Amino acid sequence: MDDETDDTQPPTPAVVMSAREAALLRNPELVAQIEADQADPSRAVRSEARRPRQDSGK
């Protein structure tokens, strides 16, 4: 916590992360692969979740 001049102590923001994210970050090879994938657009894979659904005309 940071001390204020009037002796109040404002809360310090917490870093919140899931157990899965913490496990991922402990795997340096996986982190390196993710960073390499993000840096190279040719490795991108289209996600079906981000595509607009085609209207079936019904």
Secondary structure, DSSP 8 states (H G I E B T S, - for coil): ----TTS-----------HHHHHHHT-HHHHHHHHHHHH-GGG----GGGS-------
